[in-house]
Amino acid sequence: MHVKSQIRILGIDGAPFNRETDERVLVAGVVFRGADYLDVVLSTKVDVDGTNATLKLIKLINESRIKEQLRFVLFDGIALGGFNVVNINSVYSETKVPVIVFMREMPDMPAIKNALKHFEDGELRYDLILKAGKIYWYNINNKDLGKVGKVYFQIAGTSAEMANKVLKLTCRHGFVPEPLRVAHLVAQGMVFGESKGRA
């Protein structure tokens, strides 16, 4: 199956937060046509280290006026606001929009499991991460930009082959898919007044 250059893709990333003082964290979503054209900006808030990210994101997607035009949702990692883990299978089943969880590096699962020991429901959260399924990798080889290396992803409602095509389309300017790079900048700008550094 071919991935059209102007398909609408929703990139979602959480804003910076202070675990000691913040109860909730801003989550920014941006809808891109491929990797070139910003269409819509969405936002919601989730609890820091809470359990409501999945329901909040399902609501955000289903209530968006362009939901029927969305072809993929890209998450920057499996959790928002610390360890508010997203059930990507539920997001797909409730929205019917395929999900790709992007990771710049292979996650350190033993370290994650150890960190979750501090939560009463840590085993349930870890189980959600495991249920996100196999971790695949995609090899970025953009000689024009001097970008060569691997990125990693998990999927729900789509195939690894299709996810590769989406990453090839959206990682045109670097290692991070453009919808996620811009969602990161938007989230920072909304918290700090100006985005800082790179995604």
Secondary structure, 3 states (H helix, E strand, C coil): CCCCCCCEEEEEEECCCCCCCCCEEEEEEEEEECCCEEEEEEEEEEECCCCCHHHHHHHHHHCCCCHHHEEEEEEECCEECCCEECCHHHHHHHHCCCEEEEECCCCCHHHHHHHHHHCCCHHHHHHHHHHCCCCEEEEEEECCCCEEEEEEEEEECCCHHHHHHHHHHHCCCCCCCHHHHHHHHHHHHHHHCCCCCCC
